[in-house]
């Protein structure tokens, strides 16, 4: 019966999604607890200083912290005491465009992003931080407001696994503009994309000036170098066009590599120009080392 067959298929799909969520949850929890919690805490130290109390002035105190109202009232110098605000808002800006349904190793780029995002999210909630998500393609696909708690993180993981974007292209500038408009207080943001886009410099500059921005560029080994496979059909995952390419041609392979290097050079130049912490993470490779590298650099 067609109706029952469809229901059975949907049940199987739901069961598979649950399995994927659980697998990513187990790995992400383990990494965040065993390896990342201490590094994360050191790397992201809060968004500022909050007033705590006043006390009597002591030799060596910064005179700029004198509370003149209390001092005048008590006829004795008092200073304001501040504490570091520990709670952060962590935003995950995730590229869900068509080019992330690509992978020639053990995983797609979208699957790698899901694992990284889950690990960062669990690290954040262990630190008592809120986590929110902006998913984007050539438009804003979904906004998940920042919240705390494991159930919230599991929702994020599920969305990353099961989400089907309306757009297929990439507009990093639009994602950054949306992020800066919707997030009023300074936050820590991780932008994850393959950066097959341009025209985002001004939005990147503004976002990095307002927030603590970290960029994770996601790629695949076959994006850097085209193997010899003879005459092969290639589909552009962002616009759906299919082209036959002679991969045995040295000039074709060089043009392919130049295409990758153009975007790689552009993103690297801009990230260095605006002093944005970043790393390139490749499918099929362990993402732990690049992430810890960023955390350690930020801790000193």
N, C-alpha and C positions, 0 to 999 in steps of 0.2 A: 504494500500500500504506500503510495507516494508520500502521504502526510507523515506516516510513521518513519519512513526512511529518512525524511528530512529532519525529523525530531532526533532520530538516532545520530545523524551526522552532526547536528548542532551540539548534542550531548558529548560526542567524541571531541569536538572542537573545544568545548568548554573544559573538558577533562584535561586536554593537552595544554591549554592556557594555564590552568591551575598548577600542573606539573612544572611548567616553565617558570612560573612565579615562584614556586617553592624552591626550585633549583637555584635560581638567582638569589633568592632570599638567604638560603643557607650559605652560599659562597660569600655574599656581600656582608652578612653578619659576622662571619668568621674573620674576614679580612679587616673589617672596621674595628673589631674587638682586639684582635691579636697584633695588628700591625699599624693601623692608622690612627687609633684614638689619641695616643700621646703625640704623634706627629701633627695631627690635625689641630689639637689644642694649642700646641706651640706656634703653629703657622697662622692661626686665625684667632687673634687675641681680644676680640671685642671691638665695638665700633666707636668707643670713646670713653670719657670719664663722666661719672655721675656724682652729684653732690651727696655726701653721706652725713656729715655732722660738722659742728664747730667745736674747737677746743682752744685753750689758751696758747698764745704765741710762745714758741720755744726758739732758742738761739739756733740759727741756721735755716729756719723756715723761710719760704719764698714770700717776700713782702707783697707780691702781687696777689696772694691768696688771703690777705687780711680782709675780714668782714667788717667794714667800717661802721655799719649800722649797730652790730652787736658791740663793737669796741666802744662806740660813743655811749651806748646805753649803760655798759658796765664799767666804763672808765678804765678799761684795761684791754690791751691788744688781744684779739681772737682771730684765728685763721679758719678758713673753710677747708674741710678734709674731703677729698674725692676718692671714689673707688672706681676701678675699671668695670665698665659694663660688659659682663660676660656673654649675655645672650645676643646671638646674631640672627639675622635673617639670611638664609642661604637660598639663592635662586639658581635653578638649573635651566639654562637656555639651550634647548635641544633642537637641532636641525633634523626634521623628519621628511625632507625632500626625497624625490625618487632616487637620487644617486646613492642613498644610504642602503638601498636594497641590493647592494653589490658586495661581493666577497669571493675571493678565490682560494681562501685557506679553510679553516675549520668554522668560520662564522662570517655573517654579513657585518657591515659597518654598523647597522642599526642594532644588532645583537651586542656588539662590543660596547656601544654607547649605553645600552640598557644596563649592562654589568657595572660600568664605571659610575653611572648615575646612581644606581642602587647602593654602591659602596660609599660614595660621598654622602648620600642621604642618611644611611645608618650611622656614619661617623658624626654627622651633624646632630642627630637626635641623641646620641650618646653624650654629646656636649651640651645638651639641653637647648639646641637651636631649632628655629623653625625652618621648614623647607618648602619652597614653592617651585613651580615649573611653568616655563613658557615654551610651548612647542610651536615651531614655525616651519614654513616652506617658503613659497613666494608670498605668503600671507601669514597672519597669526592664526594658527590652527586651534590652539587650546591654551587656556590659562588656568592653572591650579593654584589658588591662593595659598600662601605660606601657613603651615600648621605644624604642630608637634605630634609625635606618637607613631608607633609601629604600624597601626592600621592605615594611617595616612601614607606611610612609605610604601606599604603593600599596594595601595591604590595607584600610586605613581608607577610602580613596577608593572602592574597590570596594564595601565594605559600605554606604557612604552612598548609592551609586547603586542598588544591587540589593536593599537590605534591605526586608522586608515586615513591619511591626509586627503584633503580635497585638492590641494595644489601639489604640483610635482617639482616646480622650480625652486630657486633659493634666493631669498632677499634678507641678507644679514642686517642691512641698515634698518629695515622695517622692524625686525626683531629687537634690535638695540633701542630704537626709538620707543617702541611699546614698553620695553622694560624700564627705561628711565622715566617714562610718564606714569606707569602704574606703581612703581616702587619709590615712594617719597623719601623714606629714610635710607641712609647709607647702608648697603648690604654687601655681602660677598656673593659674587656671581661666577658660575662656571659656564662658559660658552663652548658647546661641543658641536663641531661641524667639520666637513671636509674642505670648506672654504672655496668651493667652486663658484665664486661670485666676485664682483668688484663694485666699486662705488659706495663702499661703506666706511670710508676713512673718517668722515666728520662725525658720524654716529658713534663710531668706535672711540674717538677722542672724547666725546661728551660723556659716554657711559663710563669710561675709565677715569675721568675726572671726578665724577659724582660717586662712583662705587668702587669697591675692591674687585677688579675684574681679572679672572684667570681664564686663559684660552687653552682648550685641548683640541688640537687638530687631528682628525681621524682619517687614516688612509689605508690603502691596500697595496701589497707589493706589486700587483699587476697594473696599478695606475702609474707607476713610475717607469716601467719598462714593458713593452709589448713583446711577447714571445713569438717565435716563428711558428705559425700554424697554417700557412698557406692562405687561400682565399676563404675568408671567414665573415659571417654576418655579425654586425655589432648593433645593439639597440641603445639609443640614448635614453636612459631611464627618467630623464627630466622632461623630455618633450615627445618621447615615444617613436621617434624616427629610427628606421633601420637602414644601415648602409653596409654594402659588401666591401671589405678591405683586404688588400693583398699584403698580408703580414710578412711575407718573405722579402718585401722591398725594404732596403735599408733606409731610404728616404722617408718612407711611411712610418717606420718605427721611430726615426729621429723626430719627425713632426709630432708624433704621439707623446714622446718624452718631453718635448718642448712645451706642449700644452700643460702638462703637469708642472713643469718647472716655473712656468709663468705664474700660476696661482700660488705655488709654494714660495716663490721669491716675493710676490706682492704681500702675502700675509706676514712673512717673516720680517720684511722691511717695516711694515706698519706697527707690528707688535714691539719691535725693538725701538722704533721712533717714540712710542708713547709709554715705554717702560712697562709693558704688560707681561706678567709671568705667563709662560706658555710651554707646551710640550707637544710633540707629535707622537701619536700612539697608533700602531699598525695592527690590523686584524691578524689573528693567529699568534700574536706575541703577548707576553704577560704585561699587563698595564701597571702592575705594582711598582716596578722600579721607576718609571717616569713620574708617577704621582708622588712617591716618596721623595724623589729628587726635587720637585717643586716645593713640597712641604719643608724639606731641610733648608733650602735656599731662603725661604721666607722666615724661618725661625731665627736667623742670624742677621 
